[in-house]
Amino acid sequence: MNNEFDLNKIELYEILKEKGITHLYHANTVSTSITFLNNSNLLSRESVERNGLFQTSQFTDSKDKKYGIYDDIFLDFIDIHNIWKKHNFYGPFLFVLDVEILKSDLIKTLRITKKNPSNWLETESEKDWYYSDLTEFEGEYNKANKRKNIGSMIILKDIDGKLPLRPYLKKFIFDNPNLTLNINGEKKYLATLLSSRLYEIVNENGFSDVERVLRHKHSIFQCRCWIEYNAMQMFRFKNLKRLFHPNP
């Protein structure tokens, strides 16, 4: 390992298994997720840009460039939506990967953040951003501190900006925004339109065997998503479009 913050992936795997963590997660917008599906890889922001592919903007882009992580790939230890009971800022489409991916040759170097990079400060050092010891991470993670749990994530470096989805992709989870849009004078249920398009993309790219979950299928009162998405529709439609629009 080349850096004090590069951690042993097998030791991390054992810690996660001990904590009952069996999956890793990556959330993104619908359009960017379609780019991933069409390329059969999770891709870094820089990789998408470098190859002339499409992606929507993210509020973290400027900081990711500033701190040299724009070509890295991020994986969460948890489904953030389930923890906060609100929409995920990064997007409504969630890739769920088997934690066994850590044991594969796909990953060589990884780091673990102490807090979300969006909260990093110029006055801080890498010691404030990353764990340098897995014992410290093991002692601090999953100790009923929601904010700290969400801030801790895996950052993958030195993988040329791409992480193959096969064979470790186990599930797609899509947030149902529970909204009806007026399209050419006709009311359309957004989840129905998007689910149909996403299933088409999934099948076209050979992922038809992967489990698909539509969140909030039977209830809109399990979290604050519907309230937040409804507010976007009324006051911040541009952001709603950024999250859910399926085409460039």
C-alpha positions in Angstrom: 0.0 0.0 0.0 1.3 3.4 -0.9 -0.4 5.7 1.6 -1.1 5.6 5.3 -4.8 6.0 4.4 -4.9 3.0 2.0 -6.6 0.3 4.1 -6.5 -3.5 3.8 -9.7 -4.6 2.0 -9.7 -8.1 3.4 -9.5 -6.8 7.0 -12.4 -4.4 6.2 -14.4 -7.2 4.7 -14.0 -9.2 7.9 -15.1 -6.2 10.0 -18.1 -5.6 7.9 -19.2 -9.2 8.0 -18.8 -9.1 11.8 -21.1 -6.0 11.9 -23.7 -7.7 9.8 -23.0 -5.5 6.7 -23.6 -7.7 3.6 -24.1 -5.1 0.9 -22.5 -1.8 -0.4 -24.5 0.9 -2.0 -24.2 3.6 -4.7 -27.0 6.1 -5.4 -27.3 8.4 -8.4 -29.7 10.2 -10.6 -31.8 8.3 -13.2 -29.8 9.7 -16.2 -26.4 9.0 -14.7 -27.5 5.5 -13.7 -28.6 4.8 -17.2 -25.1 5.7 -18.4 -23.7 3.2 -15.9 -26.1 0.5 -17.1 -25.3 1.2 -20.7 -21.6 0.7 -19.9 -22.0 -2.1 -17.3 -19.9 -0.2 -14.8 -20.1 2.3 -12.0 -18.1 5.2 -13.4 -16.3 8.1 -11.7 -17.5 11.6 -12.6 -14.2 12.2 -14.4 -14.4 9.0 -16.3 -17.9 9.9 -17.6 -16.6 13.3 -18.6 -13.4 11.9 -20.1 -15.3 9.5 -22.4 -17.9 12.1 -23.5 -20.8 10.3 -21.8 -23.8 11.9 -20.2 -24.2 12.6 -16.5 -26.2 15.1 -14.4 -24.5 17.6 -12.2 -23.9 16.8 -8.5 -23.7 19.3 -5.7 -20.3 17.8 -4.7 -18.6 18.2 -8.1 -16.6 21.3 -7.3 -15.3 19.9 -4.0 -14.5 16.5 -5.5 -12.3 18.3 -8.1 -10.6 20.5 -5.5 -9.7 17.5 -3.2 -8.6 15.1 -6.0 -11.4 12.6 -5.7 -13.3 13.4 -9.0 -11.9 10.2 -10.6 -12.8 8.0 -7.6 -15.8 5.8 -7.0 -17.9 6.0 -3.8 -19.7 3.2 -2.0 -21.8 3.6 1.1 -22.0 1.0 3.8 -25.8 1.7 4.3 -28.9 2.6 2.3 -29.0 6.3 3.3 -32.7 6.6 2.4 -33.6 3.9 4.9 -31.6 5.7 7.6 -32.8 9.2 7.2 -36.3 8.3 5.9 -36.0 11.0 3.2 -34.8 11.3 -0.4 -31.2 10.7 -1.2 -29.6 13.9 -2.3 -27.4 12.0 -4.8 -30.4 10.4 -6.6 -33.3 8.0 -6.5 -31.7 5.1 -8.2 -29.7 2.8 -6.0 -27.2 0.1 -7.0 -26.8 -2.7 -4.3 -23.6 -4.7 -4.5 -22.6 -7.8 -2.6 -19.9 -7.0 0.0 -17.9 -9.9 -1.5 -16.7 -7.5 -4.1 -14.1 -6.4 -1.6 -12.4 -9.8 -1.9 -12.2 -9.6 -5.7 -9.4 -8.4 -7.9 -11.6 -5.5 -9.1 -10.6 -3.5 -6.0 -6.9 -2.9 -5.1 -6.9 0.3 -3.0 -9.5 1.8 -0.8 -10.0 4.5 1.7 -12.7 5.1 4.3 -13.9 8.6 5.0 -14.5 10.0 8.5 -17.2 12.3 7.1 -18.8 13.1 3.8 -16.3 14.9 1.5 -19.0 17.6 0.9 -18.2 18.6 4.5 -14.4 18.7 4.1 -12.7 22.0 4.8 -9.6 23.5 3.3 -8.3 24.1 6.8 -8.3 20.4 7.5 -5.8 17.7 6.5 -6.3 14.2 5.2 -6.1 12.9 8.8 -9.4 14.8 9.4 -10.9 13.1 6.3 -9.8 9.5 6.3 -9.3 6.7 8.7 -5.7 5.5 8.8 -6.5 2.6 11.1 -9.2 0.0 10.7 -9.3 -0.5 14.4 -10.4 3.1 14.8 -13.1 2.6 12.2 -14.3 -0.6 13.7 -14.6 1.1 17.1 -16.5 4.1 15.8 -18.7 2.8 13.0 -22.3 1.7 13.6 -22.5 3.1 17.1 -25.9 4.7 16.9 -24.5 7.9 15.4 -26.5 8.3 12.2 -24.6 11.3 10.9 -21.2 9.6 11.4 -22.4 6.4 9.8 -23.6 8.2 6.7 -20.4 10.2 6.5 -18.3 7.1 6.4 -18.0 5.6 3.0 -15.5 3.7 0.8 -13.5 5.7 -1.7 -12.0 3.5 -4.5 -8.9 4.8 -6.1 -6.6 3.4 -8.9 -9.3 1.6 -10.7 -9.3 3.8 -13.9 -12.6 5.4 -12.9 -14.7 2.3 -13.4 -16.1 -0.6 -11.3 -17.8 -3.5 -13.2 -21.3 -4.2 -12.0 -21.0 -8.0 -12.7 -20.9 -10.4 -11.0 -21.6 -8.5 -7.7 -24.7 -6.5 -8.5 -27.5 -7.9 -6.4 -30.4 -5.4 -6.6 -31.7 -2.1 -8.0 -33.9 0.1 -5.8 -35.8 2.9 -7.3 -37.6 5.6 -5.3 -41.2 6.1 -6.2 -41.7 9.9 -6.1 -45.5 9.4 -6.0 -46.0 12.3 -8.4 -48.4 12.9 -11.3 -47.1 15.1 -14.1 -49.1 16.8 -16.9 -47.6 15.6 -20.1 -49.2 17.1 -23.3 -52.4 17.7 -21.4 -52.6 14.2 -20.0 -51.8 13.3 -16.4 -49.1 10.6 -16.1 -47.9 8.8 -13.0 -44.2 9.5 -12.9 -43.2 6.2 -11.3 -45.0 4.2 -14.0 -43.3 6.1 -16.8 -39.9 5.8 -15.3 -40.2 2.2 -14.2 -41.1 1.2 -17.7 -38.1 3.1 -19.1 -35.7 1.8 -16.5 -36.8 -1.8 -16.9 -36.3 -1.4 -20.7 -32.7 -0.2 -20.1 -32.0 -2.9 -17.5 -33.2 -5.6 -19.9 -31.3 -4.2 -22.9 -28.1 -4.4 -21.0 -28.5 -7.9 -19.7 -29.5 -7.2 -16.1 -33.0 -8.7 -16.3 -32.0 -11.3 -13.6 -31.2 -8.6 -11.0 -33.8 -8.0 -8.3 -35.7 -4.8 -8.8 -37.5 -3.0 -6.0 -39.8 0.0 -6.3 -39.7 1.8 -3.0 -42.9 3.2 -1.5 -45.0 1.0 -3.8 -47.7 0.5 -1.2 -47.3 3.5 1.1 -46.2 7.1 0.9 -46.1 7.7 4.6 -43.1 5.6 5.6 -40.7 8.6 5.1 -40.6 12.2 4.0 -39.9 11.5 0.3 -43.4 12.4 -0.9 -43.4 15.7 0.9 -39.9 16.6 -0.4 -40.6 15.5 -4.0 -43.9 17.3 -4.0 -42.2 20.5 -2.8 -39.6 20.1 -5.6 -42.4 19.8 -8.1 -43.9 23.0 -7.0 -40.9 25.1 -6.2 -37.7 23.5 -7.5 -38.8 21.6 -10.7 -35.3 21.9 -12.2 -33.9 19.8 -9.4 -36.7 17.2 -9.7 -35.9 17.0 -13.4 -32.2 16.6 -12.6 -33.0 13.6 -10.3 -35.6 11.8 -12.4 -35.3 12.7 -16.1 -34.3 9.6 -18.0 -32.7 11.2 -21.0 -29.9 13.8 -21.7 
